[in-house]
C-alpha cells in the first residue's frame, strides 16, 4: 500500500534537510539551495511517476513514450534527474553536476524557466572549499531521499502539499533572516488581509510590482478559487528587483500550479518591465504590494524625466521612496475596475513637503478609499507598526474610512500575529460596512481631511482615548484614615506581644 504523505510530514522533512547547512552556511545563503533542491526533486519525482505510467501503457513503443514525455508540464532531461545526481553523490564534482542539471532543465523548459537558475550556483565557494562543498551537497542529496520527500502524486494526492511546504520553508527562513526577510516575504496573515480587502474577482488581472517570493500574489489567486469554486480564470503579474528572489517567486508559482503568470526581473521604478505592445505601462484590475519601507535610493535622479509620467503629482523625497511605489501602482490600475492595496510606514500618512502635496492630490482626486492602522511587530525585520492604504478608481465620493486595528492582535515573543476570525474578519467587515465604530473606525469627509491639512494620521480621526474613572477624593481620604487606625491598632498589639516576651520596648 502506498504511503500517503501529509503536510506536517513533508514540512518536517524539508526543514530537517536544512540541518546539513546550519552552523556552516548562513540561512540567507542556504535557503536558495534547499528551495531549489525541493523544486528539482518535485520535477524529478513527477516525471518519474509519469514515465512509469507511460511505460506500463506503451512499454513496447519507447518512441511513443518519449513523445508523450515531451508534452509534460515540465520536460526533464535524463541526466538532470535527481536519482542520477544521488547515485553519483560520493564522486567529486557534486556542485558542477547539479549546476549542469539545472542548466539542462532550464534549456528544456526555456519558455517557463528562462534564467530562473542563473542566480544560484551549487558550485559556488559560498558553500566552502571543494571537499566541504562536496560533502555538504552529498548530504543534501541524501536528505531528499527521506520517504516523506517522495513527491510523486501517488504519495501526496491532489493536495497542494509541495507548494505549501515551499511556503512553509520561506516563512521559516524569513523568521531566521531578520532584517533581510522583508526582501522576499510578507507574513501570511497580512497577505490574506490585503487579498480580502481588494476582493479579486474571476477574470481579474492581478499585479504585485514588488512581488518578493509571490506570496501576496498567490493569496489573491486563492481568494478567487475560494469564491468561484476552484476557478483559475485569472492572471498573475509581478516584478522583482533581486535576482534570487525573482527565481524564488517563479519556482513558488510553478509549485503552486500557478502557470498563468508573468513575473519579470528588474527595478520597478527605474525600469518597469510590465509593458503592453505599445511600450506603455500595463493596467490591472488589482494591484497589491508590500514595498520596501522608505527606500533611500529609489531612483530620484531620473524621476523628473519619467517617460510614463508617474510622478506628475509630485516627486517623492530623494531618501524616501514610499510614494514612488504608490504612484507607480496608482498609474497601473485599470481606469474603471482598478483597486489597490499597499503596505506603508506611518510616515506616509503625515510627512509634509512633496509627500504632503502628493497626498493632497490623491485625496482630492477621490482615489484613496481607506487607511487601516496595523499593530506593531507584524512584519519580519521591523518592529514598527505599519498601515494599509486602499485605493479605488471607481469611487463616487471623497470619503475615506479610517480603521485603527493597532490594539488588537495575538502577541508573540518576536512577532505579533493577526487571527483570522477575531482580527482579519473584523477589519474586512468594518471596511465593507463603511460606518463609524466607536474607538475603532471613522468615515471622514473630504472637508474633515482638508481641515486637518490632509494629514492622515489615524488618531486625528479615530479617538481611542479611554476616559479614566473619576477619583472620589473624600472616599480615598476615608480609606486612608481607616488604614491609619488599623495600623495603630496593630502597633499596639505588637508592643503587647514584645512585653510578654520580655523585649525592651
Wavefront OBJ file of the C-alpha trace (Angstrom):
o trace
v 0.000 0.000 0.000
v 1.358 3.415 -0.991
v 2.090 5.669 1.966
v 0.245 8.973 1.896
v 2.317 11.965 2.958
v 0.622 14.715 4.942
v 1.618 18.364 5.229
v 3.288 18.009 8.622
v 5.446 15.110 7.413
v 6.790 16.974 4.425
v 7.287 20.235 6.344
v 9.351 18.462 8.979
v 11.377 16.586 6.369
v 12.340 19.676 4.345
v 13.137 21.670 7.478
v 15.336 18.811 8.728
v 17.251 18.990 5.432
v 18.396 22.447 6.480
v 20.409 20.895 9.319
v 23.021 19.955 6.724
v 23.934 23.635 6.365
v 23.334 25.016 9.848
v 26.498 26.083 11.601
v 28.383 26.047 8.301
v 26.472 28.370 5.972
v 24.251 31.340 6.847
v 20.479 30.857 6.424
v 20.297 33.775 3.981
v 22.562 31.723 1.691
v 21.438 28.138 2.152
v 17.712 28.888 1.756
v 18.219 29.207 -2.005
v 19.923 25.800 -2.195
v 17.292 23.949 -0.151
v 14.381 25.539 -2.025
v 15.959 24.852 -5.416
v 16.635 21.233 -4.456
v 12.986 20.836 -3.415
v 11.947 22.143 -6.835
v 14.338 19.746 -8.600
v 13.131 16.794 -6.511
v 9.486 17.587 -7.277
v 10.137 17.766 -11.034
v 12.077 14.505 -10.906
v 9.502 12.582 -8.883
v 6.555 13.690 -11.002
v 8.480 12.971 -14.234
v 9.461 9.507 -12.972
v 5.870 8.726 -11.980
v 4.576 9.737 -15.397
v 7.366 7.829 -17.151
v 6.450 4.644 -15.258
v 2.791 5.154 -16.180
v 3.580 5.550 -19.884
v 5.990 2.606 -19.779
v 3.257 0.403 -18.322
v 0.834 1.534 -21.011
v 3.179 1.746 -24.028
v 6.080 -0.467 -22.967
v 6.681 -1.780 -26.461
v 6.865 1.695 -28.008
v 9.778 3.700 -26.500
v 9.490 6.346 -29.217
v 5.871 6.969 -28.232
v 6.830 7.199 -24.559
v 9.480 9.778 -25.436
v 6.940 11.831 -27.393
v 4.406 11.642 -24.567
v 7.009 12.909 -22.083
v 7.711 15.909 -24.315
v 4.129 17.064 -23.637
v 4.513 17.037 -19.864
v 4.120 20.273 -17.892
v 7.909 20.182 -17.467
v 10.406 18.315 -19.620
v 13.197 16.613 -17.678
v 16.399 15.546 -19.475
v 17.581 12.101 -18.369
v 20.903 13.255 -16.889
v 19.177 16.042 -14.943
v 17.037 13.711 -12.855
v 17.512 13.730 -9.096
v 18.255 9.985 -8.999
v 21.237 10.465 -11.337
v 22.695 13.122 -9.050
v 22.039 10.979 -5.985
v 23.763 7.936 -7.482
v 26.941 9.973 -8.062
v 26.894 11.814 -4.735
v 30.119 10.231 -3.416
v 32.119 11.203 -6.516
v 33.888 14.566 -6.736
v 32.063 17.391 -8.511
v 28.583 17.422 -6.935
v 28.305 21.193 -7.336
v 29.217 21.132 -11.020
v 26.859 18.209 -11.742
v 23.898 19.887 -10.031
v 24.558 23.154 -11.887
v 24.672 21.282 -15.214
v 21.401 19.540 -14.349
v 19.700 22.846 -13.585
v 21.023 24.368 -16.799
v 19.702 21.390 -18.774
v 16.276 21.700 -17.132
v 16.183 25.411 -17.959
v 17.113 24.771 -21.599
v 14.464 22.046 -21.929
v 11.781 24.365 -20.467
v 13.085 27.664 -21.784
v 9.728 29.429 -22.131
v 8.857 28.722 -18.484
v 12.214 28.678 -16.717
v 14.410 31.087 -18.678
v 17.120 32.490 -16.340
v 15.456 31.025 -13.233
v 18.625 29.225 -12.125
v 21.187 31.755 -13.293
v 21.497 33.366 -9.868
v 22.045 30.086 -7.998
v 25.226 28.011 -8.217
v 25.759 24.821 -6.253
v 29.396 25.026 -7.338
v 29.889 28.340 -5.534
v 32.673 28.890 -2.995
v 29.954 30.230 -0.699
v 29.480 26.594 0.311
v 33.141 26.290 1.293
v 36.202 24.693 -0.227
v 35.744 21.812 -2.671
v 35.919 18.935 -0.169
v 33.492 20.548 2.294
v 31.166 21.618 -0.515
v 31.105 18.119 -1.984
v 30.279 16.567 1.401
v 27.553 19.144 2.105
v 25.873 18.505 -1.231
v 26.174 14.725 -0.876
v 24.381 15.012 2.463
v 21.741 17.306 0.956
v 21.029 14.756 -1.781
v 20.682 12.070 0.893
v 18.336 14.309 2.915
v 15.973 14.449 -0.038
v 15.681 10.660 -0.231
v 13.671 10.713 3.011
v 10.483 8.691 2.464
v 8.473 11.799 3.376
v 10.067 13.589 0.424
v 8.806 11.110 -2.136
v 6.835 13.740 -4.042
v 5.010 11.538 -6.535
v 1.308 12.315 -6.818
v 0.522 8.794 -5.598
v 2.073 9.834 -2.275
v 0.914 13.432 -1.937
v -2.503 13.151 -3.605
v -4.182 16.230 -5.029
v -3.334 18.407 -2.063
v -1.046 21.379 -2.583
v 1.495 19.989 -0.113
v 4.539 20.821 -2.232
v 3.553 24.449 -2.680
v 2.601 24.657 0.977
v 5.922 23.112 2.015
v 7.714 25.668 -0.141
v 5.840 28.494 1.523
v 6.463 26.928 4.940
v 10.199 26.950 4.254
v 10.112 30.535 3.017
v 8.304 31.675 6.184
v 10.779 29.807 8.406
v 13.706 31.327 6.550
v 12.103 34.749 6.900
v 11.839 34.232 10.645
v 15.557 33.429 10.805
v 16.664 36.113 8.377
v 15.637 39.151 10.457
v 16.042 42.428 8.589
v 16.575 40.838 5.194
v 13.302 38.884 5.380
v 11.251 41.788 4.085
v 13.032 41.400 0.752
v 11.210 38.185 -0.019
v 8.285 37.538 2.313
v 5.068 39.168 3.515
v 3.543 37.389 6.554
v 0.683 35.116 5.502
v -1.995 36.870 7.551
v -1.084 40.274 6.058
v -1.306 38.815 2.567
v -4.665 37.277 3.467
v -5.967 40.603 4.823
v -4.933 42.574 1.732
v -6.374 39.935 -0.598
v -9.753 40.108 1.156
v -9.754 43.911 1.157
v -9.140 44.257 -2.600
v -11.618 41.421 -3.311
v -10.212 39.894 -6.535
v -12.802 38.546 -8.985
v -12.883 35.825 -11.613
v -11.218 37.106 -14.768
v -9.112 39.702 -12.956
v -5.542 40.556 -13.872
v -3.588 40.970 -10.645
v -0.190 42.609 -10.212
v 2.409 42.983 -7.459
v 5.213 45.328 -8.629
v 7.465 44.329 -5.698
v 6.417 40.702 -5.551
v 9.186 39.072 -3.485
v 8.500 35.330 -3.396
v 4.964 35.946 -4.788
v 3.128 35.084 -1.553
v 0.806 38.091 -1.815
v 0.000 37.362 -5.470
v -0.882 33.772 -4.661
v -3.165 34.814 -1.785
v -5.169 36.833 -4.302
v -5.363 33.792 -6.565
v -6.546 31.592 -3.704
v -9.201 34.151 -2.833
v -10.660 33.759 -6.338
v -10.507 29.951 -6.115
v -12.399 30.044 -2.813
v -15.114 32.337 -4.123
v -15.547 30.743 -7.555
v -15.351 27.006 -6.912
v -11.685 26.483 -7.703
v -11.700 28.671 -10.818
v -8.329 29.530 -12.332
v -9.742 32.254 -14.582
v -7.294 34.976 -13.547
v -3.748 36.017 -14.375
v -0.895 36.956 -12.047
v 1.772 39.542 -12.880
v 4.747 40.734 -10.896
v 8.169 42.317 -10.902
v 11.060 41.745 -8.508
v 14.410 43.537 -8.407
v 16.524 40.894 -6.626
v 17.510 38.037 -8.947
v 17.498 35.224 -6.392
v 14.130 36.361 -5.030
v 12.686 36.580 -8.549
v 13.788 32.982 -9.138
v 12.160 32.027 -5.823
v 8.899 33.606 -6.995
v 8.971 31.700 -10.292
v 9.554 28.344 -8.580
v 6.970 29.142 -5.916
v 4.313 29.926 -8.525
v 5.018 26.756 -10.512
v 4.948 24.574 -7.396
v 1.519 26.021 -6.564
v 0.247 25.229 -10.056
v 0.056 28.931 -10.998
v 1.213 28.589 -14.599
v -0.762 31.618 -15.827
v 1.710 34.197 -14.634
v 4.242 36.703 -15.879
v 6.888 37.750 -13.388
v 9.707 39.991 -14.575
v 13.140 40.635 -13.108
v 14.123 44.281 -12.738
v 13.733 47.532 -10.817
v 10.061 48.575 -10.946
v 10.720 52.306 -10.544
v 13.801 52.707 -12.735
v 12.910 50.060 -15.307
v 9.302 48.804 -15.243
v 9.065 45.620 -17.301
v 5.293 45.032 -17.349
v 4.563 46.923 -20.555
v 1.985 46.443 -23.304
v 2.573 46.110 -27.047
v 2.792 49.883 -27.375
v 5.506 50.137 -24.710
v 3.142 51.663 -22.163
v 2.547 50.562 -18.588
v 0.130 47.639 -18.390
v -3.064 48.168 -16.397
v -4.538 45.722 -13.891
v -7.806 45.113 -12.078
v -5.965 44.553 -8.789
v -2.599 45.973 -7.728
v -1.115 44.909 -4.385
v 2.298 45.341 -2.795
v 4.395 45.413 0.334
v 7.196 47.662 -0.980
v 10.442 48.292 0.925
v 9.790 50.896 3.627
v 11.250 54.344 2.926
v 13.800 53.108 0.388
v 16.660 55.601 0.298
v 17.969 55.025 -3.252
v 14.816 54.548 -5.263
v 15.686 56.467 -8.463
v 15.037 60.104 -7.567
v 17.556 61.345 -10.139
v 15.573 60.089 -13.128
v 12.041 60.633 -11.792
v 11.572 64.089 -13.314
v 12.077 62.682 -16.813
v 9.943 59.571 -16.252
v 8.535 58.635 -19.654
v 5.420 57.146 -18.061
v 4.501 60.409 -16.234
v 4.133 58.522 -12.965
v 5.337 61.473 -10.912
v 3.183 64.248 -12.366
v 1.576 64.739 -8.943
v 4.984 65.400 -7.441
v 8.384 63.795 -6.993
v 8.883 61.916 -3.712
v 11.823 62.880 -1.455
v 15.284 61.776 -2.500
v 15.713 59.454 0.507
v 12.174 58.122 0.927
v 10.721 56.085 -1.934
v 7.339 55.169 -0.423
v 5.315 57.427 -2.699
v 7.352 56.358 -5.727
v 5.862 52.873 -5.382
v 2.394 54.232 -4.545
v 2.366 56.484 -7.623
v 3.566 53.641 -9.842
v 0.756 51.431 -8.544
v -1.847 54.191 -8.998
v -0.720 54.548 -12.613
v -1.178 50.823 -13.301
v -4.774 50.472 -12.059
v -7.373 49.948 -14.777
v -9.430 53.142 -15.203
v -12.779 51.615 -14.207
v -12.178 48.398 -12.263
v -8.823 49.156 -10.662
v -8.370 48.717 -6.920
v -5.206 48.668 -4.915
v -3.817 47.707 -1.523
v -0.363 48.749 -0.343
v 1.522 48.419 2.956
v 3.236 51.623 4.105
v 5.044 53.000 7.167
v 3.007 55.539 9.136
v 5.199 58.426 7.968
v 3.433 58.216 4.606
v 0.268 59.400 6.349
v 1.586 62.675 7.740
v 5.001 63.689 6.391
v 4.941 67.093 4.723
v 6.772 68.768 1.820
v 6.431 66.915 -1.514
v 4.774 63.926 0.161
v 2.096 66.202 1.632
v 1.345 67.645 -1.801
v 1.116 64.188 -3.405
v -1.150 63.004 -0.603
v -3.439 66.010 -1.033
v -3.794 65.421 -4.782
v -4.643 61.730 -4.322
v -7.312 62.652 -1.780
v -8.747 65.411 -3.958
v -8.842 63.021 -6.926
v -11.034 60.730 -4.766
v -8.762 57.727 -5.183
v -7.994 56.961 -1.520
v -10.644 54.685 -0.037
v -9.326 53.555 3.371
v -6.465 53.893 5.840
v -6.010 50.905 8.149
v -3.576 51.051 11.055
v -1.958 47.732 11.984
v -0.294 46.547 15.206
v 3.452 46.733 15.728
v 5.828 43.784 15.192
v 3.770 42.099 12.458
v 6.480 42.236 9.807
v 9.813 40.454 9.681
v 12.754 42.800 10.020
v 10.951 45.744 11.609
v 9.065 46.277 14.847
v 7.358 49.473 13.723
v 3.592 49.489 13.129
v 2.509 49.851 9.515
v -0.678 50.789 7.716
v -2.555 49.535 4.671
v -3.832 52.058 2.138
v -6.717 51.046 -0.126
v -7.263 52.966 -3.377
v -10.083 52.653 -5.917
v -10.633 54.060 -9.376
v -14.431 53.990 -9.337
v -15.103 55.941 -6.125
v -18.146 58.192 -6.276
v -17.260 60.386 -3.284
v -14.205 61.641 -1.476
v -14.817 59.997 1.911
v -12.052 57.903 3.459
v -12.569 55.193 6.076
v -10.050 55.175 8.909
v -9.647 51.952 10.921
v -7.445 51.726 14.000
v -6.704 47.999 14.320
v -3.410 48.613 16.096
v -4.501 47.355 19.515
v -5.995 44.002 18.551
v -3.540 41.149 17.921
v -2.065 37.976 19.368
v 1.268 38.799 20.967
v 4.330 36.631 20.380
v 7.881 36.615 21.643
v 9.465 38.008 18.484
v 6.477 38.714 16.278
v 2.810 39.556 16.748
v 0.096 37.910 14.660
v -3.433 38.553 13.432
v -6.067 35.870 13.965
v -8.422 35.248 11.048
v -11.704 35.161 12.983
v -11.011 37.775 15.657
v -8.882 40.299 13.795
v -8.841 39.914 10.000
v -12.579 39.258 9.651
v -13.337 42.268 11.854
v -11.174 44.588 9.760
v -12.706 43.341 6.498
v -16.284 43.555 7.814
v -15.671 47.109 9.077
v -14.167 48.120 5.751
v -17.136 46.786 3.815
v -19.745 48.307 6.164
v -18.041 51.704 5.864
v -19.563 53.076 9.061
v -18.234 54.597 12.274
v -17.331 52.179 15.064
v -16.614 53.686 18.466
v -12.855 53.779 19.156
v -12.186 51.654 16.060
v -13.321 53.277 12.806
v -14.408 56.634 11.393
v -15.650 57.651 7.939
v -14.027 61.024 7.262
v -15.407 63.533 4.767
v -13.191 65.470 2.325
v -13.874 68.627 4.351
v -12.669 66.942 7.526
v -9.404 65.890 5.899
v -8.928 69.354 4.425
v -9.372 70.865 7.904
v -6.538 68.583 9.020
v -4.357 69.885 6.163
v -4.636 66.429 4.538
v -2.750 64.865 7.397
v -3.977 61.250 7.561
v -2.536 60.333 10.943
v -5.141 57.896 12.252
v -5.527 59.344 15.812
v -6.804 62.566 14.212
v -9.859 60.656 13.021
v -10.321 57.680 15.353
v -10.494 58.673 19.011
v -9.261 55.747 21.093
v -8.983 57.737 24.329
v -10.283 55.810 27.320
v -11.535 58.189 29.986
v -10.238 57.287 33.410
v -12.735 56.781 36.196
v -13.249 59.883 38.348
v -11.413 59.684 41.655
v -13.528 60.259 44.777
v -11.083 62.170 46.977
v -13.302 62.008 50.075
v -13.560 58.218 49.732
v -9.777 57.988 49.343
v -9.310 60.136 52.478
v -11.719 57.965 54.472
v -9.936 54.778 53.320
v -6.597 56.297 54.306
v -7.864 57.192 57.796
v -9.240 53.673 58.214
v -5.869 52.167 57.252
v -4.080 54.501 59.702
v -6.374 53.354 62.513
v -5.775 49.692 61.654
v -2.027 50.279 61.584
v -2.126 51.973 65.017
v -4.088 49.034 66.418
v -1.519 46.575 65.022
v 1.339 48.578 66.512
v -0.338 48.495 69.941
v -0.809 44.721 69.758
v 2.812 44.199 68.680
v 4.023 46.214 71.674
v 1.978 43.960 73.957
v 3.479 40.791 72.431
v 7.000 42.146 72.829
v 6.433 42.992 76.526
v 5.178 39.461 77.180
v 8.370 38.116 75.627
v 10.390 40.498 77.900
v 11.768 42.560 74.951
v 12.663 46.154 75.802
v 10.097 48.297 74.059
l 1 2 3 4 5 6 7 8 9 10 11 12 13 14 15 16 17 18 19 20 21 22 23 24 25 26 27 28 29 30 31 32 33 34 35 36 37 38 39 40 41 42 43 44 45 46 47 48 49 50 51 52 53 54 55 56 57 58 59 60 61 62 63 64 65 66 67 68 69 70 71 72 73 74 75 76 77 78 79 80 81 82 83 84 85 86 87 88 89 90 91 92 93 94 95 96 97 98 99 100 101 102 103 104 105 106 107 108 109 110 111 112 113 114 115 116 117 118 119 120 121 122 123 124 125 126 127 128 129 130 131 132 133 134 135 136 137 138 139 140 141 142 143 144 145 146 147 148 149 150 151 152 153 154 155 156 157 158 159 160 161 162 163 164 165 166 167 168 169 170 171 172 173 174 175 176 177 178 179 180 181 182 183 184 185 186 187 188 189 190 191 192 193 194 195 196 197 198 199 200 201 202 203 204 205 206 207 208 209 210 211 212 213 214 215 216 217 218 219 220 221 222 223 224 225 226 227 228 229 230 231 232 233 234 235 236 237 238 239 240 241 242 243 244 245 246 247 248 249 250 251 252 253 254 255 256 257 258 259 260 261 262 263 264 265 266 267 268 269 270 271 272 273 274 275 276 277 278 279 280 281 282 283 284 285 286 287 288 289 290 291 292 293 294 295 296 297 298 299 300 301 302 303 304 305 306 307 308 309 310 311 312 313 314 315 316 317 318 319 320 321 322 323 324 325 326 327 328 329 330 331 332 333 334 335 336 337 338 339 340 341 342 343 344 345 346 347 348 349 350 351 352 353 354 355 356 357 358 359 360 361 362 363 364 365 366 367 368 369 370 371 372 373 374 375 376 377 378 379 380 381 382 383 384 385 386 387 388 389 390 391 392 393 394 395 396 397 398 399 400 401 402 403 404 405 406 407 408 409 410 411 412 413 414 415 416 417 418 419 420 421 422 423 424 425 426 427 428 429 430 431 432 433 434 435 436 437 438 439 440 441 442 443 444 445 446 447 448 449 450 451 452 453 454 455 456 457 458 459 460 461 462 463 464 465 466 467 468 469 470 471 472 473 474 475 476 477 478 479 480 481 482 483 484 485 486 487 488 489 490 491 492 493 494 495 496 497 498 499 500 501 502 503 504 505
